[in-house]
Amino acid sequence: MNPNLSDLLTRTDAIMAGANDWRPDPDLLSANGIYRGTLHVGVDLGTAYTVLTVLDENYQPIAGEYQFAQVTRDGLVVDFVGAVDLLRKMKARVEQKLGFELTSAASSYPPGVPQAEVRATANVLYGAGLECTGLIDEPTAANNVLQVKDGAIVDVGGGTTGIAIFKDGKVVYTADEATGGTHFSLVIAGSTGTTFEEAEALKTNPKEQTRLFPVIRPVMEKVASIVSRHIEGYQVDKLYLVGGTCAYPGMDRVVQEMTGIETILPGNPLFVTPLGIAMHNQ
């Protein structure tokens, strides 16, 4: 696994929290505000969060923003106008921090999404003023960061659980099934009699997470059962969890208990895939 992973994720956390100590080389800024240096930009249109990430020529984070938004569902763009508007505003705020315009980016899709829907993701970027230079499946994007040689990456997002099995650093199998953080929120809403939006707030409130753990544990077990079914027949001795849903305390423990396979949770799992998407922007 990437020996610099912890430092990379710590730096990303700081950037997403508002840190901005990077300054462009003035010699690389054109008169019309275009940066001529090398940048890597990624857009992750998730079911729960949209994440915009900017890396420098050394693949280190220098700017970014993330925002809760439900403009996609299970990898499908369900609110195209809303997605374009959201991304355009996020792009403008990040550009203001950097002092120059962003012109291109890569994006991603869950494994198994129809190509027509993948193209819709690219069109969101074009609509927001970004040339889409590439599209990558989410687990493979995550491995740009994790650098797993052998094992399985499990990307649990807002709507789906994506699985990619790696052998000698190459993908040998991918799959994606519905079940993710949105299902956590639906179960919480049902058990507490709250709205979906209120359940989302409860889910991410550290003071409530211990109390709610027994409520959402069955959904965690379902994620584990999806993983077990898809890795059957493959030699997998380690699972790597990514995706914001995996940040819920105890998620890694439940997956390991149910699958019987060592399960690793690397730092803040929300930003692993967005970083890997940006690395795909060449």
Backbone torsions as a table, in degrees:
resi	resn	phi	psi	omega
1	MET	NA	155.8	-177.2
2	ASN	-54.5	116.9	-178.0
3	PRO	-69.2	-17.1	-179.8
4	ASN	-100.6	12.4	-173.6
5	LEU	-60.0	-46.2	-176.6
6	SER	-60.4	-45.2	179.3
7	ASP	-64.5	-40.2	-179.7
8	LEU	-62.6	-45.0	-178.4
9	LEU	-71.4	-35.2	176.8
10	THR	-63.6	-43.6	177.4
11	ARG	-62.9	-40.6	179.6
12	THR	-65.1	-42.3	176.5
13	ASP	-55.3	-44.6	-179.1
14	ALA	-64.3	-43.2	179.7
15	ILE	-62.3	-45.9	-178.3
16	MET	-68.4	-22.1	177.3
17	ALA	-84.9	-2.8	175.1
18	GLY	117.2	-3.5	178.2
19	ALA	-63.8	139.5	-177.6
20	ASN	-153.6	75.7	-178.5
21	ASP	-103.2	6.2	-179.4
22	TRP	-87.9	138.0	176.1
23	ARG	-129.9	137.5	-180.0
24	PRO	-72.2	151.3	173.8
25	ASP	-68.7	119.8	-177.9
26	PRO	-56.8	-29.5	179.9
27	ASP	-69.0	-15.9	-179.5
28	LEU	-101.4	5.2	177.2
29	LEU	-101.4	123.0	178.1
30	SER	-79.1	168.7	-178.0
31	ALA	-62.8	-29.4	-178.9
32	ASN	-93.6	15.6	171.8
33	GLY	85.5	15.5	178.1
34	ILE	-93.0	130.6	178.3
35	TYR	-86.5	123.4	-176.0
36	ARG	-92.1	-3.1	176.1
37	GLY	-76.9	175.9	-178.6
38	THR	-87.4	127.0	175.6
39	LEU	-128.4	156.7	175.4
40	HIS	-130.1	117.7	-173.5
41	VAL	-120.0	135.7	179.3
42	GLY	-129.9	144.7	176.0
43	VAL	-124.2	119.5	177.7
44	ASP	-108.2	105.3	178.6
45	LEU	-90.5	82.3	-176.5
46	GLY	-84.7	166.6	177.7
47	THR	-63.6	-35.7	-178.6
48	ALA	-106.2	-40.5	-176.3
49	TYR	-127.0	140.3	168.4
50	THR	-102.4	128.2	-175.6
51	VAL	-124.7	128.2	174.9
52	LEU	-113.0	123.2	-174.7
53	THR	-126.6	136.3	178.2
54	VAL	-123.7	126.4	178.7
55	LEU	-115.9	153.0	176.4
56	ASP	-85.3	-170.9	-176.5
57	GLU	-65.5	-18.2	178.0
58	ASN	-98.8	13.4	178.7
59	TYR	63.1	34.2	175.2
60	GLN	-105.4	138.8	-177.2
61	PRO	-68.0	135.4	178.6
62	ILE	-125.0	-17.3	179.0
63	ALA	-164.8	160.5	177.8
64	GLY	171.2	170.6	179.0
65	GLU	-158.8	147.3	172.9
66	TYR	-136.6	149.3	-174.7
67	GLN	-149.2	137.3	175.3
68	PHE	-67.3	129.6	-179.9
69	ALA	-163.5	142.9	180.0
70	GLN	-114.5	65.1	-179.6
71	VAL	-98.6	-11.5	173.8
72	THR	-128.8	160.6	176.7
73	ARG	-143.7	117.6	178.7
74	ASP	54.4	39.6	178.0
75	GLY	86.3	-2.1	-179.5
76	LEU	-104.9	132.8	177.5
77	VAL	-76.0	113.4	-177.1
78	VAL	-103.8	-12.9	177.3
79	ASP	-138.5	83.1	-174.2
80	PHE	-63.2	-47.6	-178.5
81	VAL	-62.5	-43.1	179.0
82	GLY	-64.4	-39.0	179.7
83	ALA	-65.3	-43.9	179.5
84	VAL	-63.9	-44.8	-178.8
85	ASP	-63.3	-44.5	179.1
86	LEU	-61.1	-49.3	-177.4
87	LEU	-65.5	-38.5	178.9
88	ARG	-61.1	-42.2	-179.6
89	LYS	-69.4	-41.0	177.4
90	MET	-62.5	-44.0	178.9
91	LYS	-58.6	-43.9	-178.9
92	ALA	-63.3	-40.8	-179.7
93	ARG	-67.4	-40.5	178.8
94	VAL	-67.6	-39.5	177.7
95	GLU	-62.2	-37.0	178.3
96	GLN	-63.3	-39.7	177.9
97	LYS	-66.2	-39.5	-175.9
98	LEU	-80.2	-33.8	-178.3
99	GLY	92.3	12.6	177.1
100	PHE	-157.1	169.3	-173.9
101	GLU	-84.4	142.6	170.7
102	LEU	-95.0	133.1	-172.8
103	THR	-115.0	-20.7	-177.8
104	SER	-147.6	162.4	179.1
105	ALA	-163.1	160.7	169.7
106	ALA	-104.0	162.0	175.3
107	SER	-140.8	-170.9	-170.8
108	SER	-145.6	175.9	178.6
109	TYR	-155.8	150.5	174.3
110	PRO	-68.8	149.3	177.6
111	PRO	-56.6	138.7	175.0
112	GLY	89.6	-2.2	179.0
113	VAL	-71.9	135.9	179.4
114	PRO	-57.7	146.2	-176.6
115	GLN	-60.7	-30.4	178.2
116	ALA	-62.8	-38.4	178.7
117	GLU	-73.7	-33.0	176.1
118	VAL	-62.8	-40.3	178.1
119	ARG	-64.8	-33.5	178.3
120	ALA	-63.4	-36.8	176.0
121	THR	-61.8	-44.4	177.6
122	ALA	-60.9	-38.2	-178.1
123	ASN	-67.9	-27.8	174.6
124	VAL	-62.1	-44.2	179.0
125	LEU	-62.1	-46.2	179.3
126	TYR	-59.7	-41.2	-179.5
127	GLY	-63.9	-28.6	-179.9
128	ALA	-90.2	4.0	177.0
129	GLY	91.7	23.0	179.2
130	LEU	-120.9	128.1	171.6
131	GLU	-70.2	128.8	178.5
132	CYS	-86.6	109.8	-174.9
133	THR	-91.7	-8.9	179.6
134	GLY	178.2	153.9	177.1
135	LEU	-128.1	134.0	-173.8
136	ILE	-134.4	142.2	177.4
137	ASP	-68.8	148.0	-168.8
138	GLU	-61.4	-46.5	179.5
139	PRO	-62.6	-36.2	177.4
140	THR	-66.8	-38.1	175.3
141	ALA	-60.2	-43.5	179.3
142	ALA	-59.7	-35.2	-178.4
143	ASN	-75.8	-16.5	170.0
144	ASN	-58.2	-30.0	-178.2
145	VAL	-93.7	-46.6	-174.6
146	LEU	-73.4	-36.0	-178.5
147	GLN	61.0	47.5	178.3
148	VAL	-75.9	132.4	175.8
149	LYS	-88.9	-49.6	-179.0
150	ASP	-136.3	133.3	-179.8
151	GLY	140.6	-167.0	-179.3
152	ALA	-129.6	134.2	172.7
153	ILE	-97.3	129.2	179.8
154	VAL	-115.8	112.3	-177.0
155	ASP	-104.1	103.4	-178.7
156	VAL	-102.2	103.5	-178.9
157	GLY	-97.5	-156.1	-179.5
158	GLY	-71.1	-35.4	-174.4
159	GLY	-116.3	-26.8	-173.4
160	THR	-135.3	162.8	171.4
161	THR	-112.2	114.7	178.8
162	GLY	-103.1	141.4	-177.3
163	ILE	-129.6	133.6	173.3
164	ALA	-133.7	127.5	178.4
165	ILE	-101.1	131.2	-177.4
166	PHE	-114.1	138.5	174.6
167	LYS	-132.4	120.5	-177.2
168	ASP	54.5	36.6	176.6
169	GLY	80.7	2.4	-178.7
170	LYS	-115.4	144.8	178.7
171	VAL	-72.5	127.0	177.5
172	VAL	-113.5	-11.5	-179.9
173	TYR	-163.7	138.9	172.3
174	THR	-135.8	152.6	176.8
175	ALA	-157.3	162.4	179.9
176	ASP	-152.4	132.4	178.5
177	GLU	-136.5	150.0	177.0
178	ALA	-65.9	130.1	174.5
179	THR	151.5	118.5	-178.6
180	GLY	-167.0	-155.7	-174.6
181	GLY	-63.5	-30.8	176.8
182	THR	-59.9	-36.3	179.5
183	HIS	-70.0	-34.0	171.9
184	PHE	-55.8	-49.6	-175.7
185	SER	-65.1	-39.2	178.9
186	LEU	-63.4	-41.0	179.1
187	VAL	-66.8	-41.5	177.8
188	ILE	-63.2	-43.9	179.2
189	ALA	-59.9	-42.8	-179.3
190	GLY	-66.6	-37.9	-175.8
191	SER	-81.4	-23.9	-177.6
192	THR	-106.5	-7.0	-179.6
193	GLY	70.2	30.3	-179.7
194	THR	-107.7	170.8	175.2
195	THR	-76.3	167.7	178.5
196	PHE	-61.3	-41.9	-178.5
197	GLU	-65.1	-40.0	177.4
198	GLU	-66.4	-37.4	178.3
199	ALA	-65.2	-37.8	176.1
200	GLU	-58.8	-43.1	179.6
201	ALA	-66.4	-40.4	177.5
202	LEU	-63.0	-41.5	-176.6
203	LYS	-60.6	-35.6	-176.1
204	THR	-98.1	4.6	178.8
205	ASN	-89.0	112.2	-177.5
206	PRO	-55.6	-28.8	-178.9
207	LYS	-72.3	-19.2	-177.8
208	GLU	-102.6	-14.3	-168.2
209	GLN	-67.0	-37.3	177.9
210	THR	-64.8	-43.2	179.6
211	ARG	-63.7	-37.3	-175.4
212	LEU	-86.5	-10.5	-176.2
213	PHE	-54.0	-47.2	179.4
214	PRO	-62.3	-26.0	-179.1
215	VAL	-70.5	-41.5	-175.1
216	ILE	-99.1	-3.8	179.2
217	ARG	-55.1	-41.5	178.5
218	PRO	-57.5	-32.5	177.7
219	VAL	-70.9	-39.2	175.0
220	MET	-60.2	-41.0	179.0
221	GLU	-65.3	-33.8	176.8
222	LYS	-65.7	-41.1	175.8
223	VAL	-57.2	-45.5	-179.7
224	ALA	-62.4	-38.2	179.8
225	SER	-68.0	-35.0	175.7
226	ILE	-62.9	-45.1	179.4
227	VAL	-61.5	-47.8	-178.3
228	SER	-57.9	-41.1	-177.4
229	ARG	-66.7	-39.6	-175.0
230	HIS	-81.3	-22.8	179.4
231	ILE	-92.9	-3.8	179.8
232	GLU	-58.6	131.1	-179.7
233	GLY	92.8	-6.0	177.0
234	TYR	-112.3	150.8	178.0
235	GLN	-86.3	95.2	-178.9
236	VAL	-121.1	118.1	-179.4
237	ASP	-113.3	-1.6	175.5
238	LYS	-145.4	139.5	173.2
239	LEU	-114.1	137.1	179.0
240	TYR	-117.2	116.9	-176.5
241	LEU	-92.7	130.8	173.8
242	VAL	-136.3	171.2	-176.5
243	GLY	99.5	142.6	-174.4
244	GLY	-57.3	-31.2	-179.3
245	THR	-61.2	-31.5	-177.5
246	CYS	-71.1	-8.7	178.1
247	ALA	-74.8	-12.9	179.5
248	TYR	-65.0	125.8	-176.0
249	PRO	-56.3	129.8	178.5
250	GLY	98.0	-10.4	-178.5
251	MET	-59.8	-47.3	-178.9
252	ASP	-64.5	-36.4	179.8
253	ARG	-64.6	-42.1	-180.0
254	VAL	-66.6	-43.6	-179.8
255	VAL	-61.7	-44.4	179.5
256	GLN	-64.7	-41.9	179.6
257	GLU	-62.2	-43.0	-175.1
258	MET	-77.7	-32.8	-177.9
259	THR	-93.1	-23.6	-176.0
260	GLY	74.5	16.9	-177.5
261	ILE	-118.3	138.1	178.5
262	GLU	-54.4	129.1	-174.4
263	THR	-121.7	126.4	-174.0
264	ILE	-113.5	130.6	177.4
265	LEU	-113.6	105.5	-173.5
266	PRO	-87.5	105.8	173.5
267	GLY	54.3	-140.7	176.5
268	ASN	-83.0	107.1	-173.0
269	PRO	-70.8	-15.2	-177.5
270	LEU	-62.5	-34.3	-170.9
271	PHE	-99.4	-0.1	-178.1
272	VAL	-63.8	-54.3	-178.9
273	THR	-64.4	-44.2	176.5
274	PRO	-57.2	-38.5	176.7
275	LEU	-62.1	-44.1	-178.8
276	GLY	-66.5	-31.6	175.7
277	ILE	-64.8	-45.8	178.6
278	ALA	-59.5	-38.3	178.9
279	MET	-63.7	-20.7	179.1
280	HIS	-80.5	-11.9	179.7
281	ASN	-85.6	102.7	-176.5
282	GLN	-110.1	NA	NA
